[in-house]
Amino acid sequence: MYLVMYDISGIQKFIFATGKLKEQMGGSNIIHKIMYECLPKVLGREVKEYDAWKDKDYRPDKFEHKIKGNVVYIGGGNAMALFKDAETMEKTNRDMQKEVYKLTAGNIRLCYAAVEIESLDIKGEGYGKVYEELMSKMAIFKREHTAVSTVRGFSINAQDVNTFEPIIVNYDFKNKKELACAASIFQKKQHKYRNMGKLEKYNFADQFDEYFKSDDKKSFLAIIHIDGNSMGKKIQGFIKSIDDRPENTIRESLKHMKLLSMEIDSIYENALIETLDQVYEYEINNTMDKDPLPFRVVIRDGDDLTIVMDAGRAFKFVDVYMQKLGEEVEKNKELYPEICGSRINVSAGAGLTFVHNKFPFDMAYDYAEQLCKSAKTELRELSEKRSIHEDTSCMDFQIIRSGMTSEIAKYRKEKYTFSHNEEEYKLNARPYFFTEDASILQHRYNDFKEIVNKILSGDIARNKLKELRNSYSLGMDEAKNCHRRILSRNKEGISGDKSKEVFSADNIAIYFDALDVIDLMEENNA
């Protein structure tokens, strides 16, 4: 028998190759379809049976169908299947490549790796070695193989400016008309809707232009990328803990892996639902039937989440989401036996990018991904110093302004740091951490939120606050002088504690981050 792991490469580039939200949704739905529908289809199953693998008594080595292959599990952006022989495996891999090509015109690469196993029931044979071999072979496949793509640059009439594919005439069966566009764009338009499961009850926006027609709405969106912390490391630890059990078999390991994958997906989905219900409570109860929520899920798979939403509630959304994520397992232990049994702590990192409504979405997503990585990197460094627990949720954010380079770290190094009396000072305290640990006082999210709330509820003129923000960039003396002028008119100061300092003891600007975002925030959502 052969155990095969499937993965998809080039997801972000494929989804965000267009700036249109509907087509991005179509791209995301195509990615979902590859694993959840195409794999069962090439194995000869009806699509409605694609979740048969979730059954408690499901046996992946029970080859009852004409095609001797079965899904083991699907989740977290990949899938695993078991085949009776090499011929069936190779044919299925070829058929999967064809299906992926037809759906994406070669813009997505299907990757796979296989390991031959004698039986699922050999006692004492651990899954850990099999998993390591699969991951090693997958890395080699990704390194040595390229995507099967169309011959670009040889169109007879016209070329698509985004994908460089030939413009061809496609037939839209739904609307019964011909449509001239690139094949991949056509597929995205055709697949812009899918059943969202528990999220189906929400009326999400297909576009945000209508939302910004209101005079009181600033034309800023938040693109948020959220990813689970150290999930790969936790899965490896989970596999090892199963292998250490007496008389364990590969079958048992795969069963537990399937259950773990389903639990992870459920935890992050339930946290999202509870967050939406709290953040958009008024709209859900009063206006959602008529007006869509200014929110759209672009990617949601396992612990991976990418959304676009109105900027004013972005911080509140992330704050509530991290709280709900932490509470979900504690409140519903009976629903998560694998998570609780292996003592896996659930947390996440988030990157928030604030951009104008017309800003290129692919660039905005890239910034959000950088920011998420920035928060996780800082978390790892602090946890290695034992300053903070490695399972602390974290976040970083950035308003994208003109002149910003493609690398946020480089931009911050140039614009957000300066020297004074041979000491280096930083304007940004971000990333922030969702903890009350006193050892990182300047980097706790609740402290940042408290400053924002005091600024929004205070009576200091906005032009004075903007002046202080800008003076930070001019150096220590300018920042101090501007702050003194504010104190001369308002003795309580910006944060209401009569503080005369503008930088903390570790040379980080106290108010810069809060002043940077107050114009984007709605007062009741800080």
Backbone hydrogen bonds, N-H to C=O, Kabsch-Sander energy under -0.5 kcal/mol:
donor,donor_aa,acceptor,acceptor_aa,energy
2,Y,83,F,-2.4
3,L,115,V,-2.8
4,V,2,Y,-0.6
4,V,81,A,-3.1
5,M,113,A,-2.8
6,Y,79,A,-3.2
7,D,111,C,-2.9
8,I,77,G,-0.5
9,S,109,R,-2.7
14,F,10,G,-1.9
15,I,11,I,-2.8
16,F,12,Q,-2.6
17,A,14,F,-0.9
18,T,15,I,-0.6
24,Q,20,K,-2.1
25,M,21,L,-2.4
26,G,22,K,-1.9
27,G,23,E,-2.5
28,S,24,Q,-2.5
29,N,25,M,-2.4
30,I,26,G,-2.0
31,I,27,G,-1.9
32,H,28,S,-1.9
33,K,29,N,-2.1
34,I,30,I,-1.9
35,M,31,I,-1.0
36,Y,32,H,-2.2
37,E,33,K,-2.4
38,C,33,K,-2.5
39,L,34,I,-1.1
41,K,37,E,-1.9
42,V,38,C,-2.6
43,L,39,L,-1.2
44,G,41,K,-1.8
45,R,40,P,-2.8
49,E,46,E,-2.1
50,Y,47,V,-2.1
52,A,49,E,-2.4
54,K,51,D,-1.7
55,D,52,A,-1.8
58,Y,55,D,-1.2
62,K,59,R,-1.6
63,F,61,D,-1.1
64,E,62,K,-1.4
68,K,66,K,-0.7
69,G,67,I,-2.4
70,N,82,L,-2.5
72,V,80,M,-3.5
73,Y,80,M,-1.3
75,G,78,N,-2.7
78,N,75,G,-1.4
79,A,6,Y,-1.9
80,M,73,Y,-2.4
81,A,4,V,-2.6
82,L,70,N,-2.7
83,F,2,Y,-2.6
84,K,68,K,-2.4
89,M,85,D,-1.8
90,E,86,A,-2.7
91,K,87,E,-2.2
92,T,88,T,-2.5
93,N,89,M,-2.4
94,R,90,E,-2.0
95,D,91,K,-2.7
96,M,92,T,-2.7
97,Q,93,N,-2.1
98,K,94,R,-2.1
99,E,95,D,-2.3
100,V,96,M,-2.6
101,Y,97,Q,-2.3
102,K,98,K,-2.6
103,L,99,E,-1.9
104,T,100,V,-2.2
105,A,101,Y,-2.3
107,N,104,T,-1.6
109,R,9,S,-2.4
110,L,108,I,-0.6
111,C,7,D,-3.1
111,C,109,R,-0.6
113,A,5,M,-1.8
115,V,3,L,-2.0
117,I,1,M,-2.6
123,K,121,D,-0.7
124,G,248,N,-2.3
125,E,122,I,-1.5
125,E,248,N,-0.5
126,G,124,G,-0.8
130,V,126,G,-0.6
131,Y,127,Y,-3.0
132,E,128,G,-2.4
133,E,129,K,-2.1
134,L,130,V,-2.4
135,M,131,Y,-2.5
136,S,132,E,-2.2
137,K,133,E,-2.5
138,M,134,L,-2.4
139,A,135,M,-2.1
140,I,136,S,-1.8
141,F,137,K,-2.4
142,K,138,M,-2.5
143,R,139,A,-1.6
144,E,140,I,-2.2
145,H,141,F,-2.1
149,S,147,A,-0.8
150,T,105,A,-0.8
152,R,150,T,-1.1
153,G,164,F,-1.0
154,F,151,V,-0.6
160,D,165,E,-3.0
164,F,160,D,-1.8
167,I,158,A,-2.2
168,I,166,P,-0.6
168,I,181,C,-1.6
170,N,168,I,-0.7
170,N,179,L,-3.3
172,D,170,N,-0.6
172,D,177,K,-3.0
173,F,171,Y,-1.0
176,K,172,D,-1.2
177,K,172,D,-1.4
179,L,170,N,-3.4
181,C,168,I,-2.3
181,C,179,L,-0.7
186,F,182,A,-2.4
187,Q,183,A,-2.2
188,K,184,S,-1.8
189,K,185,I,-2.0
190,Q,186,F,-2.1
191,H,187,Q,-1.6
192,K,189,K,-0.9
199,L,196,M,-1.8
200,E,197,G,-1.7
201,K,198,K,-0.7
202,Y,199,L,-1.7
204,F,202,Y,-1.0
205,A,293,L,-1.3
205,A,295,F,-1.5
212,F,208,F,-1.5
213,K,210,E,-1.2
214,S,211,Y,-0.7
217,K,214,S,-1.7
218,K,216,D,-0.6
220,F,218,K,-2.1
221,L,355,V,-3.3
222,A,309,M,-2.8
223,I,221,L,-0.5
223,I,353,T,-2.8
224,I,222,A,-0.6
224,I,307,I,-2.4
225,H,351,G,-2.4
226,I,224,I,-0.5
226,I,305,L,-3.4
227,D,349,G,-2.4
228,G,303,D,-0.5
229,N,347,S,-1.7
231,M,228,G,-0.6
234,K,230,S,-2.1
235,I,231,M,-2.3
236,Q,232,G,-2.1
237,G,233,K,-2.0
238,F,234,K,-2.2
239,I,235,I,-2.6
240,K,236,Q,-2.1
241,S,237,G,-2.2
242,I,238,F,-1.6
243,D,239,I,-2.5
244,D,240,K,-1.7
245,R,242,I,-1.6
248,N,245,R,-1.3
251,R,120,L,-2.7
253,S,249,T,-2.1
254,L,250,I,-2.9
255,K,251,R,-2.2
256,H,252,E,-2.4
257,M,253,S,-2.5
258,K,254,L,-2.4
259,L,255,K,-2.1
260,L,256,H,-2.6
261,S,257,M,-2.5
262,M,258,K,-2.1
263,E,259,L,-2.4
264,I,260,L,-2.7
265,D,261,S,-2.0
266,S,262,M,-2.1
267,I,263,E,-2.7
268,Y,264,I,-2.1
269,E,265,D,-1.9
270,N,266,S,-2.8
271,A,267,I,-2.1
272,L,268,Y,-1.6
273,I,269,E,-2.2
274,E,270,N,-2.5
275,T,271,A,-1.9
276,L,272,L,-2.5
277,D,273,I,-2.4
278,Q,274,E,-1.3
279,V,275,T,-3.1
280,Y,276,L,-2.4
281,E,278,Q,-0.9
284,I,280,Y,-2.7
285,N,281,E,-1.9
286,N,282,Y,-1.8
287,T,283,E,-1.5
288,M,283,E,-2.7
290,K,287,T,-1.1
291,D,287,T,-3.2
293,L,203,N,-3.1
295,F,293,L,-2.9
296,R,308,V,-2.2
298,V,296,R,-0.6
298,V,306,T,-2.6
299,I,306,T,-1.9
301,D,304,D,-2.5
304,D,301,D,-2.0
305,L,226,I,-2.7
305,L,303,D,-0.5
306,T,299,I,-2.8
307,I,224,I,-2.4
308,V,296,R,-2.2
309,M,222,A,-2.1
310,D,294,P,-1.7
311,A,220,F,-1.4
313,R,310,D,-1.0
314,A,311,A,-1.5
317,F,313,R,-2.5
318,V,314,A,-2.3
319,D,315,F,-2.6
320,V,316,K,-2.8
321,Y,317,F,-2.7
322,M,318,V,-2.4
323,Q,319,D,-1.7
324,K,320,V,-2.9
325,L,321,Y,-2.5
326,G,322,M,-1.8
327,E,323,Q,-1.7
328,E,324,K,-2.1
329,V,325,L,-0.6
330,E,326,G,-0.5
331,K,327,E,-2.5
332,N,328,E,-1.3
335,L,332,N,-1.8
336,Y,332,N,-0.6
336,Y,333,K,-1.1
340,C,336,Y,-2.5
341,G,337,P,-2.5
342,S,338,E,-1.8
343,R,340,C,-0.7
344,I,339,I,-2.2
345,N,343,R,-0.5
347,S,345,N,-0.5
349,G,227,D,-2.8
350,A,394,C,-1.5
351,G,225,H,-2.4
352,L,396,D,-2.5
353,T,223,I,-2.5
353,T,351,G,-0.5
354,F,398,Q,-2.4
355,V,221,L,-2.2
355,V,353,T,-0.6
357,N,219,S,-1.8
359,F,356,H,-2.1
364,A,360,P,-1.9
365,Y,361,F,-2.6
366,D,362,D,-1.9
367,Y,363,M,-2.2
368,A,364,A,-2.2
369,E,365,Y,-2.5
370,Q,366,D,-2.2
371,L,367,Y,-2.5
372,C,368,A,-2.1
373,K,369,E,-2.2
374,S,370,Q,-2.4
375,A,371,L,-2.3
376,K,372,C,-2.1
377,T,373,K,-2.6
378,E,374,S,-2.1
379,L,375,A,-2.1
380,R,376,K,-2.5
381,E,377,T,-2.2
382,L,378,E,-2.4
383,S,379,L,-2.6
384,E,380,R,-2.0
385,K,381,E,-1.1
386,R,383,S,-1.0
387,S,382,L,-2.8
388,I,382,L,-0.7
392,T,389,H,-1.4
394,C,348,A,-1.9
395,M,432,Y,-2.4
396,D,350,A,-1.9
398,Q,352,L,-1.8
400,I,354,F,-2.7
400,I,398,Q,-0.6
401,R,399,I,-0.7
404,M,401,R,-1.5
408,I,406,S,-0.6
411,Y,407,E,-2.0
412,R,408,I,-2.6
413,K,409,A,-1.9
414,E,410,K,-1.8
415,K,411,Y,-2.9
416,Y,412,R,-2.4
418,F,425,Y,-1.9
420,H,423,E,-2.6
423,E,420,H,-1.3
425,Y,418,F,-3.2
426,K,507,N,-2.6
427,L,416,Y,-2.9
432,Y,395,M,-2.9
433,F,443,H,-2.4
434,F,393,S,-2.6
435,T,433,F,-1.7
440,I,437,D,-1.3
441,L,438,A,-1.1
443,H,440,I,-2.3
444,R,441,L,-1.0
445,Y,433,F,-2.5
447,D,444,R,-0.5
448,F,444,R,-1.6
449,K,445,Y,-2.7
450,E,446,N,-2.1
451,I,447,D,-1.9
452,V,448,F,-2.1
453,N,449,K,-2.6
454,K,450,E,-2.1
455,I,451,I,-2.2
456,L,452,V,-2.6
457,S,453,N,-2.0
458,G,454,K,-0.9
464,K,461,A,-0.7
465,L,461,A,-1.7
466,K,462,R,-2.6
467,E,463,N,-1.7
468,L,464,K,-1.9
469,R,465,L,-2.2
470,N,466,K,-2.4
471,S,467,E,-2.1
472,Y,468,L,-1.7
473,S,469,R,-0.7
473,S,470,N,-0.6
474,L,471,S,-1.2
475,G,471,S,-0.6
475,G,472,Y,-1.1
479,A,475,G,-2.0
480,K,476,M,-2.5
481,N,477,D,-2.5
482,C,478,E,-2.2
483,H,479,A,-2.1
484,R,480,K,-2.2
485,R,481,N,-1.7
486,I,482,C,-1.6
487,L,483,H,-2.3
488,S,484,R,-1.9
489,R,485,R,-0.7
489,R,486,I,-0.9
490,N,486,I,-2.0
493,G,490,N,-1.5
498,K,492,E,-2.9
504,S,508,I,-2.8
507,N,504,S,-1.8
509,A,426,K,-2.6
510,I,502,V,-2.3
511,Y,502,V,-0.5
515,L,511,Y,-2.7
516,D,512,F,-2.0
517,V,513,D,-0.7
517,V,514,A,-0.9
518,I,514,A,-1.1
520,L,517,V,-1.7
521,M,517,V,-0.8
521,M,518,I,-0.8
522,E,312,G,-0.9
525,N,522,E,-2.5
526,A,523,E,-0.9
